Every structure is written in C-alpha cells, then in structure tokens.
Amino acid sequence: MNKSELISQIADSADISKKEAGNALQAFMAAVTDTTKKGDKLTLIGFGTFSKSERSARIGRNPQTGKEIKIPAKKVVKFKVGKKLAEAVN
C-alpha cells in the first residue's frame, strides 16, 4: 500500500473526503516527526510507540570488497509494536 492508497482507505473508513484524509495523514506524520525530533516518545496505546534512539559508531564491512569501513553514529527512529496490533497481525 502506498500513501495515496492509504489516504483513500482513510477517507472511505472515516466517511470524509480524500483531501481531508490527506490533511489528517500529513498532520499525523508531522506530529510524529516533531515529537521524535525533540527526543520524546509518541505512544498510541495498543498500536505502538515511536521513539528516537542513538546508534553508536561501529566498524562494518563492505560486502563487495570485504574492506572494513567506519559507520558513523546517528540518530534513528524506532517503532515498537503495541499488543493489539501484534495480536491482530498474528
């Protein structure tokens, strides 16, 4: 499913226009981005939790040459699945 298909599904499920569904999705994505950027967690009970984590620098290996490379530290967004979503998928 891509973004436009998701917007269509949201519009159909919520009985709203695709424009309103698109705006709602944009607002949700902005809220997740702003919250994790600040280092806070965004928790949706039963669905999951978005959080920011720091990945430390490490040594990796180029699979084509086998040569060691330095991978710099960086910040990443993590998503931990909630219980209801995990049960729904299984």
N, C-alpha and C positions, 0 to 999 in steps of 0.2 A: 504494500500500500504506500502511495506517495502522499505528499502534502495536499494536493487538490482532491484526491480520493477521500482523505481524512476529513477535509472541510465538507465535502458532500455528505459523508456519513453523519457528521455532527449536525449539519443542517437538517437532514431527514429525521434524526433521532430527537432533536430538540424542537422540531417544527418551527425553524427560523430560516431566514434567507441565507444563501451562501456567503453573502457579504458580511452579515452579522457573525456567522460561524467563523469566517476568516479573521475578523477582528478579534473575536474571543480567543482563537488559537494564537494569534500574534501577541495578545495581552498575556496569555499563559506563558508563552515562551519568553517574553520579556521579564516576567516575574521570576521565572526560574533562573534566567541569566543574571539579573540584578542581585538576587538573593545569594546565589553561589559565588558570584564575583566578590561579594562582601565577606565571604567565608562562613556565612550562616547556612543552616540546613533548611530545606523545604520538605516538610513531611505531609503526605496525604495518607491518612490512616487507611490501611487495607490495600492501598495501591503501591506505595513505595516512598523512598526518601532520596532526594537529590542532595549531594554534598560535595564540597571541594576538598581535594586531598593533594598532598605534595608527593611527587615521585622523586626519589633521590637519584643523584647521578650514578651511573654504573658503566661497566665495560660490556660491550656487546661484540658480536662477531658478524662481519659481512658474509652472508651465505654464499655469495658468488666467488669471493676470493679467499675466504677464511681468515682475513686480516682482522685484528682487533680494532674496534672503534670506540671512542668515548661518546656515551649518550648523556647529554646534559640533564640536569634536574629540571623538572617542570611541574606546573600545577595542572591537575586533571579533574574532571567532574565525574563523580561516581553515582551510580543509581543502585540502591538496594531494594529489591522487590519486597512488597508487602505480602502478608499472609493470604489475604483474599485473592489477590492477583495470582500468586503462586498456585493456590488451590484451583483456581479457575482454568489455568493452563494445563494442569495435570489431569 
